Amino acid sequence: MHRYVNAAWRRRQRLESLSQHYRFTLAQLPRSLFNAIYAQGHASLGMLVAKDGTLLALCLRPPIFMGCEGELCLQLNDANGHPLYRIVFSIVDEHRPRIVIGCLQGPNGENAREVVRVLTRNLHGMRPKQLMLSLVYAFARRYGIEQIVAISNAQHPLRRAGRPLHSDYDAFWEEQQGKPVDGGWYALPSSQTHKSEADVPSNHRSAFRRREALRLQAEQLLANALGQPACRVPESLAPERQAAYRPMQNFRETLWVS
């Protein structure tokens, strides 16, 4: 790939990030989860009940279509399996792992705004992109990862390839207290700051409690799937884990754009 995660990365950086991500996931993810993601193309995390009673599904997937934005995709689907939101990231730097976020996207099309508006209402007022970022933080906590960086507009690989971005990445990272750093990244805080019930006006507290309960439930679904972190495998990976990856077949999707 000429452009991958960060358009400023040279060939060696692109190759090293791939190697580091798969060394981490082979060593740390439960074997069944790794195989479900990278061999079968889909690992279901469970279901959430939306405000209107419909079901929302969380899953982990490989980045099948926008593969230049990272190697692990957390996705929120509707009850029929249609994707609603996703965040794509990789885990790099073996000695002190950090998460690099390359994509945070929702639906596209004429009714995209309406889809997001309805979804936000069904999440009790929580923005979908906020939920997806919270899940990345939950992943980081599970493995003791303290550093999270996110790609800027300027160095996004698809924008540098001449394709438009439909989201203002910089604005959202800054809203999350992210700070621009060298290399085209935003350094995000090591942990999120969440409001307490006391910070919310009394007439909005019931919605706040439902919103927080839904977020915590989603984070617990992810934690359950990740299980207890495995012991780190040495650089000479166990043969059965080296063979865990198999090409995916017959997997199609058409909704996503960046």
C-alpha positions in Angstrom: 0.0 0.0 0.0 1.4 3.4 -1.0 -0.7 5.1 1.7 -1.5 3.2 4.9 -3.0 4.7 8.2 -0.7 7.8 8.0 0.1 9.2 4.6 3.5 10.3 5.9 4.6 6.8 6.8 7.5 5.4 4.8 7.5 1.8 3.6 9.4 0.5 6.6 6.9 2.1 9.0 4.0 0.6 7.2 5.6 -2.8 7.3 6.6 -2.6 10.9 3.1 -1.5 12.0 1.6 -4.5 10.3 4.0 -6.9 11.9 3.6 -5.3 15.3 -0.2 -5.4 15.1 -0.4 -9.1 14.3 2.3 -10.0 16.9 0.1 -8.2 19.5 -3.2 -9.7 18.5 -1.8 -13.2 18.1 -0.3 -13.0 21.5 -3.1 -11.3 23.3 -6.5 -12.1 21.8 -8.1 -15.4 22.6 -7.4 -17.8 19.8 -11.0 -18.4 19.0 -11.6 -14.6 18.8 -8.6 -14.0 16.5 -9.7 -16.8 14.2 -13.3 -15.4 14.1 -12.0 -12.0 13.1 -9.2 -12.8 10.7 -10.2 -16.2 9.3 -14.0 -16.0 9.3 -14.3 -12.2 8.9 -16.7 -11.5 11.8 -16.7 -11.9 15.5 -20.1 -11.1 17.2 -19.8 -9.4 20.6 -23.5 -9.3 21.5 -26.6 -7.2 21.3 -27.7 -3.9 22.8 -31.4 -2.9 23.2 -32.1 0.5 21.8 -34.5 3.1 23.2 -37.2 2.0 20.7 -36.8 -1.7 21.6 -34.9 -2.6 18.4 -31.6 -4.5 18.7 -28.1 -3.2 17.8 -25.2 -5.6 17.3 -21.6 -5.1 18.1 -18.9 -7.0 16.2 -15.1 -7.1 15.6 -14.0 -7.5 12.0 -10.9 -7.0 9.8 -10.9 -3.8 7.7 -12.2 -5.5 4.6 -12.9 -2.5 2.4 -11.0 0.5 3.8 -8.0 -1.6 4.6 -5.6 1.3 4.5 -6.9 2.8 7.7 -5.9 0.1 10.2 -6.2 -3.7 11.0 -9.0 -4.1 13.5 -12.6 -2.8 13.0 -15.1 -2.3 15.8 -18.5 -2.1 14.2 -22.1 -1.2 15.3 -24.8 -2.9 13.1 -28.6 -2.8 13.1 -30.6 -5.9 13.8 -30.4 -6.9 10.2 -26.6 -6.8 10.1 -26.4 -3.5 8.2 -23.5 -1.4 9.4 -24.2 1.9 11.2 -20.9 3.0 12.6 -17.3 1.8 12.8 -13.9 2.7 14.1 -10.7 1.1 12.7 -7.4 1.0 14.6 -4.1 -0.9 14.9 -1.9 -1.7 17.9 1.7 -0.9 17.3 5.0 -0.5 19.1 5.7 -3.9 20.8 7.7 -2.7 23.8 5.1 -0.1 24.8 2.0 -0.8 22.8 -0.1 2.1 21.6 -3.3 2.4 19.6 -3.4 4.3 16.3 -6.9 5.2 15.1 -7.2 5.6 11.3 -11.0 5.7 10.8 -14.2 6.8 12.5 -17.1 6.7 10.1 -20.8 6.4 9.9 -23.3 5.8 7.1 -23.2 7.7 3.8 -26.0 8.6 1.4 -28.9 11.0 1.1 -30.4 9.9 4.4 -27.2 9.6 6.4 -28.0 12.5 8.6 -31.4 11.1 9.5 -29.9 7.7 10.2 -27.4 9.2 12.6 -30.1 11.4 14.2 -32.4 8.4 14.8 -29.5 6.3 16.1 -28.5 9.0 18.5 -32.0 9.2 19.9 -32.0 5.4 20.2 -28.8 5.6 22.2 -30.6 7.8 24.7 -28.8 10.9 23.3 -25.3 9.4 23.1 -23.6 10.2 19.8 -22.6 7.0 18.0 -19.0 8.2 17.4 -18.7 8.8 21.2 -19.8 5.2 21.8 -17.3 3.9 19.3 -14.4 5.8 20.8 -15.4 4.6 24.3 -15.1 1.1 23.1 -11.5 1.8 21.9 -10.7 3.1 25.4 -12.2 0.0 26.9 -10.0 -2.1 24.6 -7.0 -0.1 25.8 -7.8 -0.5 29.4 -8.1 -4.3 29.0 -4.5 -4.5 27.8 -3.0 -1.6 29.9 -2.4 0.6 26.8 -2.0 4.2 27.9 -1.2 5.9 24.6 -3.9 6.5 21.9 -3.3 8.6 18.9 -5.7 9.4 16.0 -5.0 10.4 12.4 -5.5 14.0 11.4 -7.3 15.3 8.4 -4.1 16.3 6.7 -2.4 12.9 6.9 -5.4 10.6 6.4 -4.4 8.2 3.6 -7.6 8.5 1.6 -7.5 12.3 1.6 -3.9 12.3 0.5 -5.0 9.9 -2.3 -7.4 12.6 -3.6 -10.6 11.3 -2.1 -12.8 13.6 0.1 -13.4 12.9 3.8 -17.0 13.1 4.9 -16.0 13.7 8.6 -13.9 16.4 10.2 -11.5 14.2 12.2 -9.5 17.1 13.6 -12.6 18.8 15.1 -13.7 15.6 16.9 -10.3 14.8 18.3 -10.0 18.3 19.6 -13.4 18.0 21.2 -12.1 14.9 22.9 -9.2 17.0 24.3 -6.8 15.6 21.7 -3.7 17.6 21.0 -1.9 17.8 17.7 1.6 16.2 17.7 4.3 15.6 15.2 3.7 13.2 12.4 0.1 14.1 11.6 -1.4 12.7 14.7 -3.7 13.8 17.6 -2.6 12.5 21.0 -5.8 11.6 22.9 -5.9 11.6 26.7 -4.9 8.3 28.3 -8.4 8.0 29.8 -11.8 9.5 29.1 -13.6 11.9 31.4 -17.2 11.1 31.9 -19.8 13.3 33.5 -21.3 12.2 36.8 -25.0 12.2 37.5 -24.5 15.3 39.7 -23.2 17.2 36.7 -26.5 16.7 34.8 -29.7 18.8 35.4 -32.2 16.8 37.4 -34.7 16.7 34.5 -32.2 14.9 32.3 -30.8 12.5 34.8 -33.0 9.5 33.9 -31.8 9.7 30.3 -28.2 10.1 31.5 -28.5 6.9 33.6 -29.9 5.0 30.6 -27.2 6.4 28.4 -24.4 5.4 30.8 -25.9 2.0 31.3 -25.9 1.3 27.6 -22.3 2.5 27.2 -21.2 0.3 30.1 -23.1 -2.7 28.7 -21.3 -2.2 25.3 -17.9 -2.0 27.0 -18.7 -5.2 29.0 -19.7 -7.0 25.8 -16.2 -6.2 24.4 -14.5 -7.1 27.7 -16.3 -10.5 27.7 -15.1 -11.3 24.2 -11.5 -10.3 25.0 -11.4 -12.5 28.0 -8.4 -12.5 30.3 -5.3 -11.2 28.5 -3.0 -14.0 27.5 0.7 -14.1 28.5 2.8 -12.4 25.9 4.2 -14.9 23.3 7.9 -14.5 22.5 9.0 -13.1 19.2 9.2 -16.7 17.8 5.4 -17.1 17.8 3.9 -20.5 18.5 3.5 -22.4 15.2 -0.3 -22.8 15.6 -0.7 -19.1 16.0 1.5 -18.3 13.0 -1.0 -20.4 11.0 -4.1 -18.8 12.5 -4.7 -16.5 9.5 -6.6 -17.8 6.5 -7.9 -15.7 3.6 -11.6 -14.7 3.8 -14.0 -15.6 1.1 -17.3 -14.4 -0.2 -17.5 -11.3 2.0 -19.1 -8.2 0.4 -20.3 -4.9 1.7 -21.1 -1.6 -0.1 -22.1 1.0 2.4 -18.8 2.6 3.6 -17.1 5.6 2.3 -14.5 7.9 4.0 
